[in-house]
């Protein structure tokens, strides 16, 4: 019974890490997208109309 519990605990830890990394990557993509939008808006404001 003990080997099963150890494997089950390892499985839960692995799933938690994978979920955590997925959320980190998603957060980084959102932050990068917001930064790109801010730069684009800033550049658009600085362009002088003809």
Secondary structure, DSSP 4 states (H G I P E B T S, - for coil): -HHHHHHHHHHHHHHHHHHHHHHHHHHHHHHHHHHHHHHHHHHHHHSPP-
